[in-house]
Each structure stands twice: as structure tokens, then as C-alpha cells.
Amino acid sequence: MASDVSAEPDDDEITTGVGEYVLGRLSLGKAAERVGMTRWEFETLLREVGFSALYGPRSREQLSDEVDTALDLE
């Protein structure tokens, strides 16, 4: 889901989003949303700071969240 955000995320927001993603606390999409970026922008950011994107849910909770999101897309 792309979002239109007029303000650029600050360094603390980006650091927190990347950290929570890398630790597996947020999915790629949720981390991107948290910092006001598209998934693709966030993937580029990850590469720029030395991380690779990990695809798919990494926990049952993330899987459940993805299923709930998919069901809400009607």
C-alpha cells in the first residue's frame, strides 16, 4: 500500500523503522509504512544501509497480520 506523505521522515523514525524490521518486529510493508515510504523506497533504503530485504512473514503474528490485511483489500 503506497502512502502520500508530505513530510520527510526524520532520522530517528528511519532508524527505528529499520531496526524494528531487521529485528523481525515489523514486516517490510509495516516498516515502510511506519517511516512514510513505499515498500520499494524502504527496500532501497535497506540496501543503502547494508541490509537485504527479507520477504514474507517471519512469525505467526506477521502471517496473521498479512492475512488480515489481504482480507481487508476487497
C-alpha positions in Angstrom: 0.0 0.0 0.0 1.6 3.3 -1.1 1.1 6.4 1.1 1.3 10.1 0.3 3.3 11.7 3.0 4.2 15.4 2.6 6.8 15.5 5.3 10.1 13.5 5.1 10.7 11.1 7.9 13.3 12.2 10.4 16.5 10.2 11.1 15.1 8.8 14.4 12.0 7.5 12.6 14.0 5.8 9.9 16.5 4.3 12.4 13.6 2.9 14.4 11.8 1.5 11.4 14.9 -0.1 10.0 15.8 -1.5 13.4 12.4 -3.0 14.1 12.4 -4.5 10.6 15.8 -6.0 11.0 14.9 -7.5 14.4 11.8 -9.0 12.9 9.3 -6.9 14.8 7.8 -5.4 11.7 7.2 -6.7 8.2 8.7 -4.9 5.2 5.4 -3.2 4.4 4.7 -2.2 8.0 8.2 -0.8 8.5 7.9 1.2 5.2 4.5 2.5 6.3 5.9 3.5 9.7 8.5 5.7 8.1 6.2 7.1 5.4 7.8 5.3 2.5 6.6 2.9 -0.1 7.8 -0.7 0.2 10.2 -0.2 -2.7 11.6 3.0 -1.3 12.2 1.2 2.0 13.9 -1.7 0.2 16.3 0.8 -1.4 16.9 2.4 2.0 17.8 -1.0 3.4 20.3 -1.7 0.6 21.8 1.7 1.1 22.4 1.0 4.8 23.7 -2.5 4.2 20.7 -4.8 4.8 18.9 -7.1 2.5 15.1 -7.2 2.4 13.6 -10.4 3.8 10.4 -11.4 2.1 7.4 -13.0 3.7 6.3 -13.2 7.3 8.9 -14.1 9.9 6.4 -15.0 12.7 2.9 -16.3 13.1 1.8 -12.9 14.2 3.2 -11.3 11.0 1.5 -14.0 8.9 -1.8 -13.3 10.7 -1.4 -9.6 10.1 -0.8 -10.2 6.4 -3.9 -12.4 6.1 -6.0 -9.8 7.8 -4.7 -7.1 5.5 -5.3 -9.2 2.4 -8.9 -9.9 3.6 -9.5 -6.2 4.0 -8.5 -5.4 0.4 -11.9 -6.1 -1.0 
